Amino acid sequence: MIRSNAHAFEILEKSQHGIPYEAIRYLYYQPAGDDIRDKVIYWLENAYNEKVLNEQKNHAPNAPLWYAILAENYITEDLLDPVMNLFSTTEEDWDLLNEQGVVLLNLLCKKLGDTAITAFFNKILEQIKVDSKFPYLYLFESFKFINPDKYSDKILALLDTKSHWLVELLGHFPWMQFSQKKHSELLAKIYEKLELIRLEYEMMETLDHIDRKILRGIIICQDSLSKFDYPKVKIKHHEREDWEAYLRSQENLFEQPEEPTKTPPSSIKRPAKKIGRNAPCPCGSEKKYKHCCLKI
């Protein structure tokens, strides 16, 4: 039985295996308080900071995820930088934490509006400028909330420099609230920029795999933008089921691994080689398999 917030914190930060439902539930339904908010900010800010985490003796590897769930009750400007850090400070790819980060991103955009949208937009442009390979593509989810009237210059700036996640960027472009009537001039400028990128790739003597994906992405993006007309076309926001039901559906990922059994050499069966979702893509694109050829 949980005795206090401090007791629940200790469980979240020390649980090595399984999901500490009781402690998460206790804190999730507590009245919002500074002690929980401070913990949420700390663990999200340092989710991938090994120097800080190493100072936490025997800390639970999943503690940042537990606190990211609690963060749903603390949707304030203080959460903007910690959420952006999840996608722009490491190439580590922790699927569930990234997915929860997207849930928080959507909540921030809904509640804070332009304050959140501008912050996410600026972070994307910053990452593109430095040719970052961090998973900032998750920030493209904010495009669903963008009114082109307010961000036309930034929208065009997205195509001024080639992004490491260009294919994913092009796939999210039509999610913005474009209207054929209201934004005809802006859409024409976007089309021109896409044409320049397309011509650049077509003029290359040798088109490797990733280049063909970009060319296909450009054509699909141009076609989508010519048809997309907000609000006639609705984009579904990333909504996740109740946090507890969601975690229960993922319980197998948190099970303690069984001790390997010794098998006589003669009976060992070698499995066919399988590429892990987070392994480098064999095509040589330097992206993770799940973000590259697995999506084809």
Backbone as CSV, one residue per row, in Angstrom:
resi,resn,N_x,N_y,N_z,CA_x,CA_y,CA_z,C_x,C_y,C_z
1,MET,0.839,-1.200,0.000,0.000,0.000,0.000,0.878,1.256,0.000
2,ILE,0.562,2.201,-0.868,1.338,3.432,-0.959,0.998,4.333,0.227
3,ARG,2.027,4.816,0.903,1.806,5.608,2.122,1.868,7.108,1.876
4,SER,2.601,7.540,0.822,2.791,8.970,0.576,3.360,9.187,-0.815
5,ASN,3.423,10.454,-1.237,4.055,10.762,-2.517,5.501,10.291,-2.532
6,ALA,6.208,10.539,-1.429,7.618,10.152,-1.345,7.777,8.642,-1.504
7,HIS,6.859,7.894,-0.908,6.910,6.433,-1.027,6.684,6.015,-2.479
8,ALA,5.721,6.666,-3.159,5.446,6.352,-4.566,6.639,6.716,-5.448
9,PHE,7.271,7.859,-5.158,8.471,8.258,-5.918,9.544,7.174,-5.810
10,GLU,9.745,6.688,-4.626,10.790,5.675,-4.394,10.514,4.421,-5.216
11,ILE,9.247,4.023,-5.283,8.893,2.830,-6.054,9.152,3.056,-7.541
12,LEU,8.723,4.218,-8.057,8.924,4.515,-9.480,10.402,4.528,-9.841
13,GLU,11.219,5.024,-8.949,12.633,5.222,-9.254,13.504,4.015,-8.953
14,LYS,12.933,2.998,-8.301,13.725,1.817,-7.939,13.222,0.530,-8.581
15,SER,12.001,0.543,-9.137,11.439,-0.681,-9.722,12.251,-1.092,-10.950
16,GLN,12.877,-2.249,-10.875,13.744,-2.699,-11.959,12.999,-3.515,-13.019
17,HIS,11.910,-4.173,-12.621,11.178,-5.025,-13.561,9.679,-4.810,-13.377
18,GLY,8.941,-5.048,-14.448,7.506,-4.895,-14.390,7.075,-3.436,-14.401
19,ILE,5.788,-3.222,-14.254,5.209,-1.876,-14.285,4.608,-1.556,-12.919
20,PRO,5.057,-0.494,-12.261,4.559,-0.149,-10.921,3.203,0.562,-10.982
21,TYR,2.168,-0.181,-11.363,0.846,0.416,-11.557,0.359,1.186,-10.333
22,GLU,0.509,0.577,-9.165,-0.056,1.185,-7.964,0.556,2.557,-7.690
23,ALA,1.877,2.648,-7.825,2.556,3.920,-7.567,2.189,4.963,-8.623
24,ILE,2.127,4.558,-9.896,1.736,5.501,-10.949,0.315,5.983,-10.711
25,ARG,-0.575,5.042,-10.409,-1.980,5.382,-10.184,-2.135,6.340,-9.006
26,TYR,-1.403,6.076,-7.941,-1.478,6.925,-6.734,-1.125,8.367,-7.072
27,LEU,-0.011,8.554,-7.805,0.449,9.901,-8.129,-0.376,10.547,-9.232
28,TYR,-0.843,9.743,-10.184,-1.603,10.274,-11.315,-2.889,10.951,-10.854
29,TYR,-3.513,10.382,-9.815,-4.792,10.914,-9.353,-4.672,11.784,-8.108
30,GLN,-3.451,12.141,-7.765,-3.242,13.107,-6.689,-3.508,14.518,-7.219
31,PRO,-3.948,15.454,-6.362,-4.053,16.858,-6.806,-2.685,17.340,-7.291
32,ALA,-2.682,18.126,-8.359,-1.414,18.632,-8.896,-0.635,19.343,-7.807
33,GLY,0.645,19.009,-7.706,1.475,19.619,-6.671,2.889,19.849,-7.159
34,ASP,3.592,20.757,-6.517,4.951,21.094,-6.939,5.903,19.916,-6.830
35,ASP,5.705,19.050,-5.817,6.630,17.932,-5.640,6.557,16.975,-6.829
36,ILE,5.344,16.685,-7.325,5.215,15.802,-8.489,5.716,16.512,-9.740
37,ARG,5.343,17.788,-9.903,5.785,18.554,-11.076,7.305,18.586,-11.157
38,ASP,7.972,18.833,-10.035,9.438,18.899,-10.032,10.057,17.570,-10.434
39,LYS,9.459,16.483,-9.977,9.957,15.159,-10.336,9.771,14.902,-11.831
40,VAL,8.615,15.274,-12.361,8.321,15.112,-13.778,9.357,15.852,-14.620
41,ILE,9.587,17.108,-14.294,10.549,17.922,-15.052,11.950,17.323,-14.966
42,TYR,12.355,16.921,-13.769,13.706,16.373,-13.567,13.937,15.126,-14.427
43,TRP,13.000,14.184,-14.383,13.215,12.920,-15.076,13.067,13.051,-16.584
44,LEU,12.247,13.971,-17.056,12.164,14.180,-18.503,13.393,14.934,-19.019
45,GLU,13.840,15.917,-18.264,15.035,16.667,-18.668,16.263,15.768,-18.746
46,ASN,16.316,14.776,-17.887,17.515,13.937,-17.783,17.293,12.504,-18.252
47,ALA,16.264,12.298,-19.079,15.931,10.946,-19.526,17.115,10.248,-20.185
48,TYR,17.977,11.010,-20.884,19.115,10.423,-21.571,20.449,11.003,-21.075
49,ASN,20.424,11.657,-19.926,21.642,12.258,-19.376,22.338,11.251,-18.468
50,GLU,23.267,10.499,-19.045,23.920,9.429,-18.292,24.682,9.949,-17.081
51,LYS,25.273,11.121,-17.202,26.037,11.672,-16.085,25.146,11.871,-14.867
52,VAL,23.966,12.428,-15.084,23.026,12.653,-13.987,22.437,11.343,-13.499
53,LEU,22.050,10.483,-14.430,21.409,9.222,-14.050,22.360,8.318,-13.274
54,ASN,23.642,8.373,-13.586,24.606,7.539,-12.865,24.740,7.942,-11.403
55,GLU,24.341,9.170,-11.099,24.381,9.624,-9.712,23.203,9.081,-8.909
56,GLN,22.189,8.603,-9.614,21.025,8.003,-8.966,21.321,6.524,-8.749
57,LYS,21.603,6.134,-7.538,21.985,4.758,-7.260,20.825,3.803,-7.547
58,ASN,21.122,2.801,-8.384,20.149,1.757,-8.701,18.827,2.317,-9.230
59,HIS,18.893,3.389,-9.997,17.655,3.954,-10.507,17.016,3.001,-11.526
60,ALA,15.700,3.043,-11.604,14.967,2.191,-12.533,15.150,2.712,-13.948
61,PRO,15.490,1.846,-14.883,15.701,2.317,-16.266,14.452,2.927,-16.889
62,ASN,13.261,2.541,-16.392,12.021,3.040,-16.967,11.434,4.227,-16.213
63,ALA,12.152,4.753,-15.232,11.628,5.873,-14.444,11.196,7.061,-15.313
64,PRO,11.971,7.460,-16.346,11.515,8.586,-17.175,10.159,8.328,-17.833
65,LEU,9.891,7.079,-18.201,8.602,6.760,-18.814,7.469,6.906,-17.804
66,TRP,7.678,6.429,-16.586,6.628,6.546,-15.564,6.303,8.024,-15.305
67,TYR,7.333,8.846,-15.233,7.097,10.271,-14.972,6.523,10.979,-16.209
68,ALA,6.827,10.465,-17.406,6.234,11.040,-18.614,4.726,10.809,-18.640
69,ILE,4.289,9.726,-18.024,2.842,9.480,-17.912,2.225,10.462,-16.923
70,LEU,2.876,10.675,-15.797,2.380,11.644,-14.819,2.348,13.049,-15.395
71,ALA,3.216,13.312,-16.375,3.306,14.650,-16.974,2.002,15.072,-17.648
72,GLU,1.121,14.124,-17.936,-0.156,14.471,-18.570,-0.966,15.439,-17.711
73,ASN,-0.702,15.463,-16.419,-1.426,16.362,-15.511,-0.678,17.669,-15.254
74,TYR,0.429,17.893,-15.972,1.259,19.081,-15.738,1.608,19.745,-17.069
75,ILE,0.578,20.020,-17.866,0.769,20.596,-19.193,0.917,22.115,-19.076
76,THR,2.148,22.550,-18.840,2.482,23.973,-18.722,3.720,24.256,-19.568
77,GLU,4.078,25.525,-19.674,5.266,25.896,-20.455,6.526,25.232,-19.924
78,ASP,6.554,24.916,-18.638,7.731,24.260,-18.056,8.025,22.916,-18.712
79,LEU,7.012,22.348,-19.366,7.169,21.022,-19.958,7.714,21.075,-21.391
80,LEU,7.724,22.255,-22.002,8.122,22.359,-23.405,9.556,21.875,-23.646
81,ASP,10.512,22.423,-22.929,11.910,22.029,-23.142,12.155,20.560,-22.818
82,PRO,11.645,20.042,-21.696,11.849,18.611,-21.421,11.299,17.703,-22.519
83,VAL,10.136,18.033,-23.065,9.571,17.205,-24.135,10.434,17.299,-25.389
84,MET,10.871,18.503,-25.747,11.728,18.648,-26.926,13.053,17.918,-26.737
85,ASN,13.554,17.878,-25.497,14.807,17.175,-25.223,14.716,15.684,-25.531
86,LEU,13.526,15.122,-25.382,13.357,13.697,-25.665,13.698,13.382,-27.112
87,PHE,13.491,14.365,-27.993,13.662,14.137,-29.424,14.882,14.835,-30.013
88,SER,15.645,15.540,-29.206,16.727,16.343,-29.792,18.010,16.329,-28.970
89,THR,18.191,15.297,-28.150,19.421,15.242,-27.352,20.159,13.923,-27.485
90,THR,19.555,12.943,-28.128,20.222,11.641,-28.256,19.651,10.887,-29.437
91,GLU,20.449,9.991,-29.994,19.963,9.123,-31.056,19.388,7.840,-30.486
92,GLU,19.408,7.720,-29.146,18.749,6.582,-28.508,17.294,6.587,-28.945
93,ASP,16.755,5.409,-29.206,15.382,5.356,-29.689,14.564,4.441,-28.788
94,TRP,13.968,5.022,-27.776,13.175,4.275,-26.815,11.719,4.449,-27.225
95,ASP,11.186,3.464,-27.887,9.889,3.611,-28.537,8.787,4.118,-27.619
96,LEU,8.596,3.510,-26.449,7.481,3.881,-25.593,7.631,5.293,-25.040
97,LEU,8.851,5.691,-24.735,9.052,7.055,-24.245,8.799,8.058,-25.365
98,ASN,9.213,7.724,-26.585,8.926,8.594,-27.724,7.430,8.708,-27.966
99,GLU,6.728,7.592,-27.877,5.279,7.614,-28.087,4.590,8.459,-27.018
100,GLN,5.033,8.318,-25.777,4.453,9.127,-24.707,4.819,10.593,-24.901
101,GLY,6.015,10.852,-25.423,6.409,12.224,-25.721,5.489,12.862,-26.748
102,VAL,5.023,12.086,-27.732,4.092,12.599,-28.735,2.737,12.903,-28.097
103,VAL,2.314,12.062,-27.158,1.064,12.336,-26.437,1.166,13.681,-25.728
104,LEU,2.299,13.926,-25.069,2.503,15.189,-24.367,2.575,16.355,-25.340
105,LEU,3.232,16.143,-26.481,3.318,17.199,-27.505,1.924,17.644,-27.938
106,ASN,1.049,16.680,-28.184,-0.316,17.014,-28.593,-1.063,17.769,-27.500
107,LEU,-0.896,17.342,-26.259,-1.562,18.020,-25.143,-1.050,19.449,-25.005
108,LEU,0.262,19.638,-25.206,0.842,20.976,-25.112,0.310,21.884,-26.217
109,CYS,0.221,21.365,-27.443,-0.301,22.172,-28.554,-1.759,22.544,-28.319
110,LYS,-2.533,21.602,-27.813,-3.954,21.872,-27.569,-4.141,22.925,-26.484
111,LYS,-3.338,22.832,-25.423,-3.538,23.729,-24.285,-2.837,25.070,-24.457
112,LEU,-1.607,25.058,-24.969,-0.814,26.286,-25.050,-0.889,26.967,-26.411
113,GLY,-1.408,26.293,-27.404,-1.557,26.908,-28.724,-0.240,27.363,-29.332
114,ASP,-0.197,28.625,-29.780,0.968,29.139,-30.502,2.249,29.119,-29.672
115,THR,2.136,29.192,-28.368,3.335,29.134,-27.530,4.064,27.817,-27.741
116,ALA,3.312,26.715,-27.752,3.907,25.396,-27.964,4.296,25.198,-29.422
117,ILE,3.409,25.585,-30.334,3.665,25.380,-31.761,4.936,26.107,-32.200
118,THR,5.089,27.352,-31.765,6.285,28.132,-32.120,7.544,27.483,-31.564
119,ALA,7.483,27.007,-30.330,8.649,26.353,-29.718,9.045,25.102,-30.501
120,PHE,8.068,24.290,-30.865,8.367,23.067,-31.605,8.872,23.385,-33.010
121,PHE,8.273,24.390,-33.649,8.689,24.788,-34.996,10.143,25.266,-34.976
122,ASN,10.485,26.111,-34.007,11.853,26.625,-33.907,12.857,25.510,-33.642
123,LYS,12.458,24.520,-32.835,13.356,23.395,-32.554,13.593,22.570,-33.816
124,ILE,12.551,22.375,-34.614,12.701,21.637,-35.877,13.675,22.365,-36.805
125,LEU,13.479,23.679,-36.954,14.359,24.458,-37.838,15.803,24.442,-37.332
126,GLU,15.960,24.487,-36.029,17.307,24.419,-35.441,17.973,23.090,-35.756
127,GLN,17.238,22.007,-35.626,17.783,20.676,-35.890,18.110,20.488,-37.369
128,ILE,17.279,21.037,-38.250,17.561,20.952,-39.680,18.828,21.730,-40.020
129,LYS,18.966,22.890,-39.424,20.117,23.763,-39.714,21.439,23.087,-39.391
130,VAL,21.486,22.320,-38.313,22.745,21.676,-37.905,22.850,20.246,-38.442
131,ASP,21.926,19.866,-39.345,21.924,18.530,-39.946,21.892,17.445,-38.870
132,SER,21.014,17.624,-37.913,20.902,16.689,-36.799,20.316,15.354,-37.242
133,LYS,20.799,14.287,-36.632,20.247,12.954,-36.869,19.453,12.472,-35.663
134,PHE,19.207,13.382,-34.722,18.360,13.039,-33.584,16.930,12.796,-34.077
135,PRO,16.119,12.074,-33.322,14.754,11.745,-33.784,13.758,12.890,-33.638
136,TYR,14.133,14.079,-34.112,13.237,15.230,-34.006,12.050,15.116,-34.966
137,LEU,12.028,14.077,-35.793,10.883,13.867,-36.679,9.581,13.722,-35.887
138,TYR,9.674,13.306,-34.614,8.467,13.210,-33.789,7.826,14.586,-33.585
139,LEU,8.624,15.639,-33.665,8.083,16.992,-33.502,7.203,17.400,-34.683
140,PHE,7.295,16.668,-35.809,6.448,16.979,-36.957,4.972,16.789,-36.621
141,GLU,4.677,16.058,-35.541,3.287,15.883,-35.113,2.615,17.233,-34.856
142,SER,3.401,18.247,-34.521,2.830,19.571,-34.235,2.258,20.232,-35.491
143,PHE,2.597,19.719,-36.679,2.102,20.306,-37.919,0.577,20.289,-37.985
144,LYS,-0.051,19.355,-37.283,-1.513,19.249,-37.305,-2.178,20.502,-36.746
145,PHE,-1.435,21.245,-35.949,-2.004,22.409,-35.272,-1.629,23.726,-35.951
146,ILE,-0.874,23.664,-37.038,-0.316,24.877,-37.629,-1.278,25.563,-38.592
147,ASN,-1.539,26.822,-38.327,-2.295,27.674,-39.244,-1.281,28.370,-40.156
148,PRO,-1.266,28.052,-41.440,-0.253,28.618,-42.354,-0.224,30.134,-42.376
149,ASP,-1.334,30.800,-42.069,-1.359,32.261,-42.069,-0.332,32.838,-41.100
150,LYS,-0.078,32.134,-40.009,0.817,32.630,-38.965,2.269,32.194,-39.159
151,TYR,2.477,31.154,-39.964,3.817,30.563,-40.026,4.339,30.389,-41.452
152,SER,3.892,31.210,-42.368,4.268,31.014,-43.775,5.783,31.042,-43.987
153,ASP,6.469,32.004,-43.362,7.924,32.089,-43.534,8.630,30.861,-42.975
154,LYS,8.198,30.396,-41.815,8.817,29.221,-41.211,8.527,27.961,-42.032
155,ILE,7.328,27.885,-42.590,6.969,26.729,-43.413,7.896,26.646,-44.623
156,LEU,8.127,27.770,-45.281,9.026,27.793,-46.437,10.465,27.496,-46.015
157,ALA,10.840,27.959,-44.841,12.210,27.736,-44.350,12.499,26.256,-44.126
158,LEU,11.463,25.451,-43.907,11.656,24.013,-43.716,12.317,23.369,-44.928
159,LEU,12.142,23.986,-46.102,12.656,23.400,-47.346,13.908,24.093,-47.861
160,ASP,14.438,25.038,-47.089,15.644,25.755,-47.519,16.900,24.909,-47.367
161,THR,16.886,24.004,-46.397,18.036,23.137,-46.139,17.542,21.697,-46.097
162,LYS,18.285,20.794,-46.711,17.860,19.393,-46.741,17.940,18.789,-45.338
163,SER,16.846,18.237,-44.911,16.767,17.623,-43.593,17.154,16.151,-43.648
164,HIS,17.769,15.656,-42.580,18.055,14.221,-42.465,16.761,13.425,-42.549
165,TRP,15.661,14.030,-42.078,14.354,13.371,-42.075,13.454,13.955,-43.164
166,LEU,14.028,14.233,-44.336,13.282,14.898,-45.394,12.049,14.098,-45.831
167,VAL,12.184,12.804,-45.988,11.045,11.988,-46.414,9.910,12.098,-45.406
168,GLU,10.257,11.995,-44.112,9.237,12.096,-43.070,8.643,13.502,-43.020
169,LEU,9.489,14.509,-43.250,9.021,15.894,-43.278,7.989,16.083,-44.381
170,LEU,8.291,15.561,-45.566,7.372,15.686,-46.692,6.061,14.961,-46.415
171,GLY,6.139,13.844,-45.709,4.940,13.093,-45.392,4.018,13.824,-44.434
172,HIS,4.606,14.688,-43.581,3.810,15.427,-42.601,3.360,16.795,-43.122
173,PHE,3.955,17.275,-44.185,3.657,18.620,-44.695,2.162,18.855,-44.920
174,PRO,1.465,17.913,-45.563,0.040,18.157,-45.844,-0.829,18.191,-44.591
175,TRP,-0.268,17.850,-43.431,-1.047,17.880,-42.196,-1.363,19.304,-41.755
176,MET,-0.619,20.284,-42.254,-0.889,21.660,-41.879,-2.254,22.090,-42.427
177,GLN,-2.805,23.119,-41.842,-4.190,23.502,-42.159,-4.274,24.343,-43.434
178,PHE,-3.832,23.761,-44.552,-3.828,24.475,-45.833,-5.225,24.561,-46.434
179,SER,-5.524,25.712,-46.976,-6.765,25.929,-47.727,-6.374,26.351,-49.137
180,GLN,-6.911,25.679,-50.140,-6.565,26.003,-51.524,-6.897,27.451,-51.860
181,LYS,-7.979,27.961,-51.312,-8.403,29.326,-51.604,-7.568,30.349,-50.830
182,LYS,-7.370,30.132,-49.535,-6.685,31.102,-48.692,-5.177,31.097,-48.885
183,HIS,-4.608,29.953,-49.227,-3.146,29.830,-49.237,-2.597,29.467,-50.616
184,SER,-3.265,29.889,-51.666,-2.834,29.537,-53.020,-1.420,30.034,-53.322
185,GLU,-1.102,31.256,-52.872,0.236,31.819,-53.122,1.308,31.044,-52.368
186,LEU,1.044,30.726,-51.093,2.001,29.968,-50.284,2.184,28.565,-50.861
187,LEU,1.099,27.912,-51.252,1.188,26.569,-51.816,1.996,26.576,-53.112
188,ALA,1.871,27.643,-53.897,2.648,27.761,-55.143,4.142,27.860,-54.836
189,LYS,4.493,28.618,-53.785,5.908,28.754,-53.403,6.458,27.422,-52.887
190,ILE,5.653,26.697,-52.128,6.067,25.381,-51.633,6.311,24.444,-52.812
191,TYR,5.398,24.478,-53.784,5.530,23.630,-54.966,6.842,23.931,-55.697
192,GLU,7.177,25.211,-55.828,8.412,25.608,-56.509,9.642,25.079,-55.764
193,LYS,9.629,25.198,-54.446,10.762,24.701,-53.658,10.895,23.188,-53.798
194,LEU,9.769,22.495,-53.809,9.801,21.044,-53.988,10.322,20.680,-55.374
195,GLU,9.969,21.468,-56.366,10.464,21.228,-57.723,11.972,21.365,-57.789
196,LEU,12.517,22.352,-57.106,13.973,22.547,-57.096,14.673,21.364,-56.447
197,ILE,14.106,20.877,-55.350,14.695,19.712,-54.680,14.606,18.493,-55.600
198,ARG,13.452,18.327,-56.268,13.263,17.187,-57.168,14.275,17.226,-58.311
199,LEU,14.450,18.403,-58.915,15.398,18.531,-60.021,16.824,18.246,-59.573
200,GLU,17.157,18.672,-58.362,18.496,18.427,-57.831,18.780,16.933,-57.759
201,TYR,17.802,16.169,-57.300,18.011,14.730,-57.191,17.966,14.045,-58.553
202,GLU,17.131,14.527,-59.438,17.044,13.907,-60.763,18.308,14.133,-61.583
203,MET,19.025,15.199,-61.270,20.245,15.511,-62.021,21.440,14.702,-61.539
204,MET,21.284,14.008,-60.424,22.381,13.184,-59.941,22.606,12.021,-60.905
205,GLU,23.866,11.687,-61.121,24.177,10.620,-62.072,23.699,9.264,-61.557
206,THR,23.857,9.047,-60.255,23.466,7.767,-59.670,22.464,8.029,-58.569
207,LEU,21.289,7.401,-58.659,20.269,7.550,-57.623,20.306,6.324,-56.722
208,ASP,20.715,6.520,-55.482,20.711,5.381,-54.568,19.323,5.235,-53.966
209,HIS,19.173,4.273,-53.063,17.855,3.919,-52.523,17.163,5.101,-51.848
210,ILE,17.888,5.814,-50.983,17.275,6.896,-50.224,16.862,8.040,-51.138
211,ASP,17.606,8.259,-52.241,17.242,9.319,-53.178,15.914,9.008,-53.868
212,ARG,15.720,7.758,-54.228,14.462,7.385,-54.861,13.296,7.577,-53.897
213,LYS,13.532,7.318,-52.624,12.479,7.536,-51.636,12.135,9.019,-51.545
214,ILE,13.158,9.862,-51.627,12.919,11.304,-51.566,12.136,11.765,-52.792
215,LEU,12.517,11.283,-53.957,11.790,11.661,-55.166,10.324,11.242,-55.087
216,ARG,10.108,10.028,-54.603,8.730,9.563,-54.457,7.986,10.402,-53.422
217,GLY,8.686,10.767,-52.340,8.076,11.583,-51.289,7.685,12.961,-51.795
218,ILE,8.520,13.544,-52.645,8.227,14.866,-53.213,6.964,14.809,-54.068
219,ILE,6.887,13.798,-54.917,5.729,13.677,-55.815,4.445,13.482,-55.012
220,ILE,4.509,12.629,-53.992,3.327,12.372,-53.155,2.930,13.639,-52.404
221,CYS,3.936,14.372,-51.899,3.660,15.607,-51.162,3.012,16.643,-52.070
222,GLN,3.555,16.821,-53.266,2.982,17.784,-54.215,1.539,17.425,-54.552
223,ASP,1.300,16.145,-54.764,-0.053,15.695,-55.101,-1.009,15.926,-53.928
224,SER,-0.545,15.641,-52.717,-1.386,15.814,-51.532,-1.725,17.280,-51.304
225,LEU,-0.722,18.153,-51.453,-0.956,19.581,-51.228,-1.920,20.164,-52.263
226,SER,-1.943,19.593,-53.461,-2.851,20.103,-54.495,-4.304,19.725,-54.217
227,LYS,-4.507,18.729,-53.346,-5.860,18.262,-53.052,-6.316,18.627,-51.641
228,PHE,-5.358,18.802,-50.741,-5.692,19.018,-49.337,-6.395,20.358,-49.158
229,ASP,-7.478,20.353,-48.429,-8.228,21.591,-48.217,-8.851,21.571,-46.824
230,TYR,-8.152,22.193,-45.878,-8.635,22.254,-44.502,-9.830,23.216,-44.435
231,PRO,-10.902,22.941,-43.700,-11.082,21.806,-42.780,-11.840,20.638,-43.382
232,LYS,-11.979,20.597,-44.724,-12.716,19.489,-45.326,-12.021,18.153,-45.065
233,VAL,-10.688,18.170,-45.060,-9.924,16.964,-44.784,-9.490,17.000,-43.326
234,LYS,-9.925,16.041,-42.565,-9.617,16.007,-41.139,-8.397,15.133,-40.885
235,ILE,-7.530,15.609,-39.995,-6.378,14.830,-39.576,-6.634,14.358,-38.150
236,LYS,-6.491,13.074,-37.930,-6.727,12.532,-36.596,-5.529,12.811,-35.708
237,HIS,-5.766,13.420,-34.572,-4.695,13.689,-33.629,-4.279,12.415,-32.912
238,HIS,-3.017,12.391,-32.505,-2.476,11.218,-31.830,-3.120,11.101,-30.450
239,GLU,-4.066,10.208,-30.333,-4.726,10.005,-29.054,-4.505,8.568,-28.603
240,ARG,-4.077,8.437,-27.387,-3.794,7.120,-26.847,-4.886,6.738,-25.863
241,GLU,-5.139,5.450,-25.749,-6.124,5.002,-24.784,-5.666,5.343,-23.369
242,ASP,-6.520,5.125,-22.398,-6.183,5.340,-20.998,-4.794,4.783,-20.697
243,TRP,-3.987,5.532,-19.937,-2.587,5.168,-19.734,-2.434,3.747,-19.186
244,GLU,-3.326,3.355,-18.282,-3.183,2.031,-17.674,-3.515,0.933,-18.677
245,ALA,-4.570,1.131,-19.446,-4.917,0.144,-20.475,-3.790,0.037,-21.501
246,TYR,-3.183,1.186,-21.828,-2.083,1.196,-22.792,-0.887,0.406,-22.252
247,LEU,-0.516,0.666,-20.995,0.624,-0.050,-20.425,0.348,-1.546,-20.322
248,ARG,-0.871,-1.908,-19.992,-1.202,-3.330,-19.886,-1.073,-4.014,-21.248
249,SER,-1.323,-3.265,-22.306,-1.172,-3.847,-23.646,0.293,-4.022,-24.025
250,GLN,1.198,-3.398,-23.259,2.634,-3.462,-23.553,3.403,-4.244,-22.480
251,GLU,2.700,-4.951,-21.610,3.336,-5.581,-20.448,4.475,-6.519,-20.815
252,ASN,4.355,-7.196,-21.952,5.391,-8.165,-22.334,6.754,-7.510,-22.494
253,LEU,6.776,-6.201,-22.769,8.052,-5.495,-22.943,8.767,-5.273,-21.622
254,PHE,8.038,-5.418,-20.517,8.618,-5.139,-19.205,8.828,-6.399,-18.368
255,GLU,8.603,-7.559,-18.976,8.793,-8.803,-18.249,10.271,-9.061,-18.044
256,GLN,10.589,-9.647,-16.902,11.977,-9.983,-16.604,12.405,-11.120,-17.523
257,PRO,13.527,-10.973,-18.214,13.955,-12.032,-19.136,14.257,-13.325,-18.394
258,GLU,13.859,-14.427,-18.984,14.111,-15.725,-18.367,15.575,-16.096,-18.515
259,GLU,16.059,-16.895,-17.552,17.430,-17.379,-17.631,17.538,-18.323,-18.818
260,PRO,18.553,-18.158,-19.637,18.691,-19.044,-20.794,18.946,-20.481,-20.370
261,THR,18.322,-21.437,-21.031,18.531,-22.848,-20.716,19.653,-23.386,-21.578
262,LYS,20.410,-24.300,-20.992,21.517,-24.891,-21.726,20.979,-25.944,-22.687
263,THR,21.334,-25.822,-23.949,20.866,-26.746,-24.971,22.054,-27.470,-25.574
264,PRO,21.948,-28.785,-25.683,23.053,-29.531,-26.301,23.355,-28.977,-27.686
265,PRO,24.629,-28.830,-28.029,25.005,-28.243,-29.322,24.314,-28.888,-30.510
266,SER,24.095,-30.203,-30.446,23.523,-30.902,-31.586,22.073,-30.511,-31.861
267,SER,21.389,-29.983,-30.807,19.973,-29.659,-30.986,19.719,-28.175,-31.190
268,ILE,20.777,-27.381,-31.269,20.610,-25.941,-31.452,20.109,-25.651,-32.866
269,LYS,19.059,-24.872,-32.950,18.528,-24.451,-34.243,18.857,-22.987,-34.449
270,ARG,19.496,-22.699,-35.518,19.884,-21.322,-35.792,18.749,-20.609,-36.515
271,PRO,18.202,-19.537,-35.897,17.099,-18.821,-36.546,17.577,-18.045,-37.755
272,ALA,16.664,-17.823,-38.669,17.007,-16.993,-39.833,17.359,-15.595,-39.362
273,LYS,18.320,-14.976,-40.007,18.758,-13.642,-39.598,17.614,-12.648,-39.745
274,LYS,17.333,-11.923,-38.692,16.245,-10.949,-38.692,16.797,-9.577,-38.324
275,ILE,16.349,-8.558,-39.018,16.815,-7.202,-38.752,15.947,-6.582,-37.674
276,GLY,16.546,-6.110,-36.579,15.802,-5.466,-35.508,15.262,-4.119,-35.948
277,ARG,14.113,-3.711,-35.393,13.505,-2.429,-35.768,14.452,-1.263,-35.534
278,ASN,15.284,-1.355,-34.485,16.157,-0.241,-34.136,17.586,-0.414,-34.661
279,ALA,17.809,-1.480,-35.442,19.134,-1.710,-36.017,19.347,-0.786,-37.217
280,PRO,20.616,-0.497,-37.545,20.881,0.321,-38.732,20.289,-0.345,-39.978
281,CYS,19.693,0.429,-40.847,19.073,-0.129,-42.049,20.156,-0.678,-42.982
282,PRO,19.979,-1.904,-43.506,21.008,-2.497,-44.370,21.190,-1.782,-45.699
283,CYS,20.291,-0.831,-46.008,20.424,-0.118,-47.290,21.552,0.910,-47.248
284,GLY,22.064,1.176,-46.037,23.159,2.129,-45.926,22.751,3.562,-45.717
285,SER,21.476,3.798,-45.410,20.990,5.172,-45.251,21.407,5.806,-43.936
286,GLU,21.944,4.978,-42.997,22.343,5.417,-41.658,21.141,5.707,-40.760
287,LYS,19.940,5.382,-41.230,18.758,5.519,-40.386,18.436,4.175,-39.748
288,LYS,17.567,4.201,-38.760,17.113,2.958,-38.172,16.210,2.240,-39.171
289,TYR,16.233,0.901,-39.132,15.458,0.089,-40.066,13.989,0.455,-40.074
290,LYS,13.418,0.744,-38.858,11.983,1.026,-38.769,11.626,2.366,-39.413
291,HIS,12.612,3.280,-39.529,12.355,4.580,-40.147,12.711,4.589,-41.615
292,CYS,13.174,3.438,-42.119,13.634,3.414,-43.514,12.909,2.313,-44.280
293,CYS,13.601,1.207,-44.576,13.035,0.187,-45.464,11.863,-0.564,-44.860
294,LEU,11.767,-0.624,-43.525,10.633,-1.315,-42.906,9.325,-0.629,-43.272
295,LYS,9.382,0.698,-43.596,8.175,1.462,-43.876,7.719,1.321,-45.331
296,ILE,8.545,0.722,-46.150,8.210,0.634,-47.580,7.092,-0.405,-47.793
